Amino acid sequence: MNELENLRSQIDQIDGELKQLLLKRLNVVLKIGEVKKQQGIDIQDLTRERAVLDNITAGLSEQAREYVKNIYLEIIKNSKNLQK
């Protein structure tokens, strides 16, 4: 296996792990949506969103921080859409 194939194989493995984690997150997001509906809580919580972004990007380099932040902004947006 050449270097490029090896690196792509690593990406494939990581993607599989990410998929499983995203599915676990999806299940929790749906449960949170139900609790919010039951309690009459608004889906959008900007304070919580900021805390999630701050937590997930803490200690990262500027380049990594932007990369992860952009991905998480999409995750948060999709999570809110699922809770509607």
PLY file of the C-alpha trace (Angstrom):
ply
format ascii 1.0
element vertex 84
property float x
property float y
property float z
element edge 83
property int vertex1
property int vertex2
end_header
0.00 0.00 0.00
1.47 3.36 -0.95
1.45 6.40 1.31
-1.67 7.96 -0.26
-3.65 4.73 0.03
-2.52 4.35 3.63
-3.61 7.88 4.51
-6.95 7.40 2.77
-7.43 4.16 4.67
-6.85 6.08 7.90
-9.47 8.65 6.83
-11.95 5.84 6.09
-11.42 4.40 9.57
-11.81 7.80 11.22
-14.95 8.47 9.18
-16.44 5.21 10.43
-15.74 6.24 14.02
-17.17 9.71 13.42
-20.32 8.20 11.91
-20.92 6.11 15.02
-20.35 9.09 17.31
-22.61 11.31 15.22
-25.38 8.69 15.43
-24.98 8.57 19.22
-25.16 12.36 19.30
-28.25 12.28 17.08
-30.07 10.04 19.56
-29.27 12.38 22.43
-30.27 15.43 20.36
-33.67 13.87 19.66
-34.17 13.14 23.38
-33.22 16.72 24.25
-35.77 17.93 21.70
-38.49 15.88 23.40
-37.56 17.24 26.83
-37.59 20.80 25.50
-41.04 20.25 23.98
-42.37 18.76 27.22
-40.99 21.64 29.25
-41.87 24.36 26.75
-38.24 25.37 26.33
-37.10 27.16 23.16
-34.98 25.02 20.86
-32.34 27.72 20.39
-30.10 28.39 23.38
-27.33 30.74 22.31
-25.58 30.48 25.69
-25.39 26.70 25.37
-24.27 26.93 21.75
-21.44 29.28 22.72
-20.43 26.96 25.57
-20.33 23.97 23.21
-18.18 25.86 20.71
-15.87 27.19 23.42
-15.48 23.73 24.94
-14.84 21.91 21.67
-12.29 24.47 20.43
-10.44 25.03 23.69
-6.72 24.50 23.43
-6.66 24.14 19.64
-4.40 25.99 17.27
-6.03 28.77 15.26
-6.23 26.61 12.13
-7.70 23.63 14.00
-10.07 25.91 15.93
-11.58 27.31 12.70
-11.84 23.83 11.16
-13.60 22.34 14.18
-15.75 25.43 14.79
-17.09 25.37 11.21
-17.97 21.70 11.49
-19.68 22.22 14.84
-21.69 25.16 13.57
-23.19 22.76 11.02
-23.73 20.09 13.67
-25.54 22.61 15.90
-27.65 23.91 13.00
-28.67 20.37 12.06
-29.33 19.47 15.69
-31.74 22.40 16.04
-33.50 21.40 12.82
-33.96 17.87 14.13
-35.47 19.17 17.36
-38.15 21.17 15.51
0 1
1 2
2 3
3 4
4 5
5 6
6 7
7 8
8 9
9 10
10 11
11 12
12 13
13 14
14 15
15 16
16 17
17 18
18 19
19 20
20 21
21 22
22 23
23 24
24 25
25 26
26 27
27 28
28 29
29 30
30 31
31 32
32 33
33 34
34 35
35 36
36 37
37 38
38 39
39 40
40 41
41 42
42 43
43 44
44 45
45 46
46 47
47 48
48 49
49 50
50 51
51 52
52 53
53 54
54 55
55 56
56 57
57 58
58 59
59 60
60 61
61 62
62 63
63 64
64 65
65 66
66 67
67 68
68 69
69 70
70 71
71 72
72 73
73 74
74 75
75 76
76 77
77 78
78 79
79 80
80 81
81 82
82 83
